[in-house]
Amino acid sequence: MKQIYFICNLHSGHASVGSNLAMILDRFTAVDFQVTIHPTQSQGDAIQCAKYACDAGFYDILVCSGGDGTLNEVIQGCMASDTPCPIGYIPFGSTNDFARGLGIPNDPAKAVDCIIQGEKYPCDVGSFNQKYFTYIAAFGAFTEISYTTPQQFKNVLGYAVYILNGIAKLSKIRAYRMRIEYDDVVIEDEFLYGMVTNSSSVAKLLFLSDVEWDDGLFEVTLIRKPNNLVELHQLITALSKFHLGLKRRYLYYFRVSHLTVTSLEEEPVSWTIDGEYGGKECVNVISNCKKAVEFFMKPNERDTKSKIAKVILPDTEGTVYRKKL
């Protein structure tokens, strides 16, 4: 008999975890799984519970039900343990970018079947200073929307809340002077937005191609500051239509396993990790923990659709130079 420790957030997404709870438990019990269930009580609760389940050495599978934020807390707990459990994910959030990339269905019954019938697949985890993330660490324009928007609005509007709140904040958009260091490269420029990702999509708005979740590499996208409002409009249009020619003028895009991002502003820049507040440090060290945790998924279910070109080398006015060896 397999032992499951089940962490569920009853408030994620449309708060529909509760209405599906009986079905989930019945489906596990029918195949002789014994389930210990813990509904999260407060922010950070899933971290402690996930660490407990991993350290106990008693549970075969750690099941997480909720949104990207709940999954992030479970990852924090797993990474704090020397013996992380394989994870089964039942997504109920507003966006579920990570689940979509892995091919985990939004339908709860099918997601449970992925855990029961699927195979364990090793996935990279990102470390961000003293924290961890599953699919994104980001700074700049709109990143605060995900953690300043009340949960009830996310439940009703889903990912449309990012668009609506983003439009409302366009007049306040600003760029940040940043230094990015990786391998023997140093980039200094002004950026509207920057993201370090291990996902094929972000809030259903940005899409990346040829992403692998176990290659030990991040996809890094940096959006430069346009010179005027006309260029800003061109940039937004280019991103929405995946127009490569215009994007070359504004984007850096590369793959890397480790980088350091330093704010050159007087006030450190805020970051978000997996849609939650990630802090305001001047120097941020980001590393890829290759194949750090295992997720259950059906074979050949990962999203491999390509929507933009792999590598973009911009024509920029920023400073790009090599470190002296």
C-alpha positions as CSV (number, residue, x, y, z in Angstrom):
1,M,0.0,0.0,0.0
2,K,1.5,3.3,-1.1
3,Q,1.4,6.2,1.4
4,I,0.4,9.7,0.2
5,Y,0.8,12.9,2.1
6,F,-1.7,15.3,0.5
7,I,-1.2,19.1,0.9
8,C,-4.2,21.0,-0.5
9,N,-5.0,24.8,-0.7
10,L,-8.8,25.1,-0.5
11,H,-8.7,28.7,-1.7
12,S,-6.7,28.4,-5.0
13,G,-8.2,29.0,-8.4
14,H,-12.0,29.1,-8.2
15,A,-11.7,27.6,-4.7
16,S,-12.9,24.3,-6.3
17,V,-10.4,22.0,-4.6
18,G,-13.0,21.4,-1.9
19,S,-15.7,20.4,-4.3
20,N,-13.3,17.9,-5.9
21,L,-11.9,16.6,-2.7
22,A,-14.1,13.5,-2.3
23,M,-13.4,12.5,-5.9
24,I,-9.7,12.8,-5.4
25,L,-9.6,10.8,-2.2
26,D,-11.9,8.1,-3.7
27,R,-9.8,7.8,-6.8
28,F,-6.6,7.3,-4.7
29,T,-8.3,4.9,-2.3
30,A,-9.7,2.7,-5.1
31,V,-6.1,1.8,-6.2
32,D,-5.1,1.0,-2.6
33,F,-3.3,4.3,-1.8
34,Q,-3.5,5.5,1.8
35,V,-3.9,9.2,2.1
36,T,-3.0,11.6,4.9
37,I,-4.5,15.0,4.0
38,H,-3.5,18.5,5.3
39,P,-5.4,21.6,4.1
40,T,-3.1,24.6,4.3
41,Q,-4.0,27.0,7.1
42,S,-1.8,30.0,6.3
43,Q,1.0,31.3,4.1
44,G,4.1,29.2,4.6
45,D,2.2,26.2,6.1
46,A,2.9,24.1,3.0
47,I,6.6,24.6,3.4
48,Q,6.6,23.1,6.9
49,C,4.3,20.2,5.9
50,A,6.3,19.3,2.8
51,K,9.5,19.2,4.8
52,Y,7.8,17.0,7.4
53,A,6.5,14.6,4.8
54,C,10.0,14.3,3.1
55,D,11.9,14.0,6.4
56,A,9.5,11.4,7.8
57,G,10.7,8.7,5.4
58,F,7.2,7.1,5.5
59,Y,5.5,8.6,2.5
60,D,5.9,7.4,-1.1
61,I,4.4,10.4,-2.8
62,L,3.8,14.0,-1.8
63,V,0.7,15.3,-3.5
64,C,0.1,19.1,-3.9
65,S,-3.2,20.6,-4.9
66,G,-3.5,24.3,-5.5
67,G,-1.9,27.0,-7.6
68,D,1.6,28.0,-8.5
69,G,2.1,29.6,-5.1
70,T,1.1,26.5,-3.2
71,L,3.5,24.4,-5.4
72,N,6.3,26.9,-4.7
73,E,5.8,26.4,-1.0
74,V,5.9,22.6,-1.4
75,I,9.1,22.9,-3.4
76,Q,10.6,25.1,-0.6
77,G,9.9,22.3,1.9
78,C,11.2,19.6,-0.4
79,M,14.5,21.4,-1.1
80,A,15.0,21.9,2.7
81,S,14.9,18.1,3.1
82,D,17.8,15.7,2.4
83,T,15.2,13.2,1.1
84,P,12.7,15.0,-1.1
85,C,9.6,12.9,-2.0
86,P,8.4,12.6,-5.6
87,I,5.6,15.1,-6.2
88,G,2.2,14.6,-7.7
89,Y,0.6,17.9,-8.7
90,I,-3.2,18.6,-9.1
91,P,-3.4,22.2,-10.4
92,F,-6.3,24.4,-9.3
93,G,-4.7,27.9,-9.7
94,S,-5.4,30.8,-12.0
95,T,-2.6,30.2,-14.4
96,N,-0.8,26.9,-13.7
97,D,2.1,27.6,-16.0
98,F,4.4,24.9,-14.7
99,A,1.7,22.2,-14.9
100,R,0.8,23.3,-18.5
101,G,4.5,22.9,-19.5
102,L,4.7,19.4,-18.0
103,G,1.5,18.3,-19.7
104,I,-0.3,17.8,-16.4
105,P,-4.1,18.3,-17.2
106,N,-6.2,21.0,-15.6
107,D,-9.0,18.4,-15.2
108,P,-8.6,17.1,-11.6
109,A,-9.5,13.5,-12.4
110,K,-7.0,13.3,-15.2
111,A,-4.4,15.0,-13.0
112,V,-5.0,12.3,-10.4
113,D,-4.6,9.6,-13.1
114,C,-1.2,11.2,-14.0
115,I,-0.1,10.4,-10.4
116,I,-1.6,6.9,-10.3
117,Q,-0.6,5.8,-13.8
118,G,2.3,8.1,-14.6
119,E,6.0,7.9,-14.3
120,K,8.4,10.0,-12.2
121,Y,10.2,12.7,-14.2
122,P,13.1,14.6,-12.8
123,C,12.8,18.4,-13.0
124,D,15.2,21.3,-12.4
125,V,14.5,23.7,-9.5
126,G,15.8,27.2,-9.4
127,S,17.6,28.7,-6.4
128,F,17.1,32.4,-5.8
129,N,19.3,33.7,-3.0
130,Q,18.0,31.6,-0.1
131,K,14.7,30.7,-1.8
132,Y,13.6,28.3,-4.6
133,F,11.3,28.5,-7.6
134,T,9.8,26.1,-10.0
135,Y,9.3,28.2,-13.2
136,I,10.1,31.9,-12.9
137,A,12.0,34.6,-11.1
138,A,11.3,38.0,-12.5
139,F,11.8,41.8,-11.9
140,G,10.4,44.9,-13.5
141,A,7.1,45.9,-15.1
142,F,4.0,44.2,-13.9
143,T,5.8,41.6,-11.7
144,E,4.1,43.0,-8.6
145,I,0.6,42.3,-10.0
146,S,0.6,38.6,-9.1
147,Y,1.3,39.1,-5.4
148,T,-0.7,42.4,-4.9
149,T,-3.9,41.2,-6.5
150,P,-6.4,39.8,-4.0
151,Q,-7.0,36.0,-4.5
152,Q,-10.7,36.5,-5.1
153,F,-10.0,38.6,-8.2
154,K,-7.6,36.0,-9.5
155,N,-10.2,33.3,-8.9
156,V,-12.8,35.2,-11.0
157,L,-10.7,36.6,-13.7
158,G,-7.9,34.1,-14.0
159,Y,-4.9,35.2,-16.1
160,A,-7.0,38.1,-17.5
161,V,-6.2,39.9,-14.3
162,Y,-2.6,40.3,-15.4
163,I,-3.7,42.1,-18.6
164,L,-6.2,44.3,-16.9
165,N,-3.9,45.4,-14.1
166,G,-1.0,45.7,-16.5
167,I,-2.9,48.2,-18.6
168,A,-3.8,50.2,-15.5
169,K,-0.2,50.5,-14.6
170,L,1.2,51.4,-18.0
171,S,1.5,55.1,-17.1
172,K,3.8,54.2,-14.2
173,I,6.1,51.8,-16.1
174,R,9.8,52.5,-15.5
175,A,13.1,50.9,-16.4
176,Y,15.9,49.7,-14.1
177,R,19.6,49.8,-14.6
178,M,20.9,46.3,-14.0
179,R,24.1,44.3,-14.4
180,I,23.7,40.7,-15.5
181,E,26.7,38.4,-15.2
182,Y,27.0,34.8,-16.5
183,D,29.8,32.6,-17.7
184,D,32.4,35.2,-19.0
185,V,29.7,37.7,-20.1
186,V,28.6,41.0,-18.4
187,I,25.6,43.0,-19.6
188,E,24.7,46.4,-18.3
189,D,21.6,48.1,-19.6
190,E,18.2,49.6,-18.6
191,F,15.4,47.0,-18.6
192,L,11.7,47.2,-18.3
193,Y,11.4,43.5,-17.4
194,G,13.6,40.5,-16.9
195,M,12.7,36.9,-16.2
196,V,14.7,33.7,-15.5
197,T,12.4,30.8,-16.4
198,N,12.1,27.1,-16.6
199,S,8.7,27.1,-18.3
200,S,7.3,27.2,-21.9
201,S,4.8,29.9,-21.0
202,V,4.3,32.7,-18.4
203,A,0.8,33.7,-17.5
204,K,-0.4,32.5,-20.9
205,L,1.1,35.7,-22.3
206,L,4.7,34.9,-23.2
207,F,5.8,31.6,-24.8
208,L,9.3,30.1,-25.2
209,S,10.4,27.3,-27.5
210,D,12.4,24.1,-27.0
211,V,12.3,24.3,-23.2
212,E,13.5,21.2,-21.3
213,W,12.8,20.8,-17.6
214,D,15.8,18.6,-16.8
215,D,18.7,20.1,-18.8
216,G,20.1,22.2,-16.0
217,L,19.5,25.4,-18.0
218,F,17.3,28.5,-17.5
219,E,15.8,30.6,-20.3
220,V,16.7,34.2,-19.6
221,T,14.7,37.0,-21.3
222,L,15.5,40.7,-20.7
223,I,13.4,43.5,-22.3
224,R,15.3,46.7,-22.8
225,K,13.9,50.2,-22.3
226,P,12.4,51.7,-25.5
227,N,13.5,55.2,-26.3
228,N,10.0,56.7,-26.5
229,L,6.2,55.8,-26.4
230,V,6.2,54.9,-30.1
231,E,8.9,52.3,-29.5
232,L,7.1,51.1,-26.4
233,H,3.9,50.5,-28.5
234,Q,6.0,48.7,-31.1
235,L,7.5,46.5,-28.5
236,I,4.1,45.5,-27.0
237,T,2.8,44.8,-30.5
238,A,5.9,42.7,-31.3
239,L,5.5,40.6,-28.1
240,S,1.8,40.0,-28.6
241,K,2.4,38.9,-32.2
242,F,5.8,37.2,-31.7
243,H,7.3,39.5,-34.3
244,L,11.0,38.5,-34.3
245,G,12.3,41.5,-36.4
246,L,11.1,44.1,-34.0
247,K,12.0,42.1,-30.9
248,R,15.6,42.0,-31.9
249,R,15.9,45.6,-31.0
250,Y,14.6,45.2,-27.5
251,L,15.5,41.7,-26.2
252,Y,18.3,39.7,-24.8
253,Y,17.6,36.0,-24.7
254,F,20.0,33.2,-23.7
255,R,20.3,30.0,-21.8
256,V,22.4,29.6,-18.7
257,S,22.7,27.5,-15.5
258,H,24.0,30.3,-13.2
259,L,23.8,34.1,-13.2
260,T,24.1,37.0,-10.9
261,V,21.8,40.0,-11.3
262,T,22.8,43.3,-9.6
263,S,20.6,46.3,-9.3
264,L,22.5,49.5,-10.1
265,E,19.6,51.6,-8.8
266,E,19.8,53.5,-5.5
267,E,16.8,51.4,-4.3
268,P,17.1,47.6,-4.9
269,V,14.5,46.3,-7.4
270,S,11.7,44.0,-6.2
271,W,11.5,40.4,-7.6
272,T,8.7,37.9,-7.8
273,I,9.3,34.1,-7.7
274,D,6.5,31.8,-8.9
275,G,4.0,34.7,-8.6
276,E,4.9,35.5,-5.0
277,Y,7.0,38.3,-3.5
278,G,10.7,37.4,-3.7
279,G,12.3,40.3,-1.9
280,K,14.5,43.3,-2.7
281,E,18.2,42.5,-2.7
282,C,20.9,44.5,-4.4
283,V,22.7,41.3,-5.6
284,N,20.7,38.3,-6.6
285,V,22.4,34.9,-7.3
286,I,20.3,32.5,-9.3
287,S,21.4,28.9,-9.9
288,N,19.8,25.9,-11.6
289,C,19.6,22.8,-9.3
290,K,19.5,20.1,-12.0
291,K,17.0,17.3,-11.6
292,A,16.4,18.3,-8.0
293,V,12.9,16.9,-7.6
294,E,10.7,14.4,-9.4
295,F,7.1,15.0,-10.7
296,F,4.6,12.4,-11.8
297,M,3.4,12.8,-15.4
298,K,2.3,10.6,-18.2
299,P,5.0,9.7,-20.8
300,N,5.2,12.0,-23.8
301,E,2.8,14.5,-22.3
302,R,5.2,17.5,-22.0
303,D,4.3,20.6,-24.0
304,T,6.8,20.8,-26.9
305,K,5.0,23.4,-29.0
306,S,7.4,26.2,-30.3
307,K,6.0,29.7,-30.6
308,I,9.1,31.9,-31.0
309,A,12.6,31.4,-32.2
310,K,15.2,29.9,-29.8
311,V,17.9,32.5,-29.6
312,I,17.6,36.3,-30.0
313,L,20.7,38.4,-30.2
314,P,19.7,42.0,-30.0
315,D,21.1,45.1,-31.7
316,T,21.4,47.2,-28.5
317,E,23.0,50.4,-27.2
318,G,23.6,48.8,-23.8
319,T,27.0,47.7,-22.6
320,V,27.9,44.0,-23.3
321,Y,31.5,42.9,-22.6
322,R,33.5,39.9,-21.6
323,K,35.0,39.4,-18.2
324,K,38.8,39.7,-18.1
325,L,40.2,36.2,-17.3
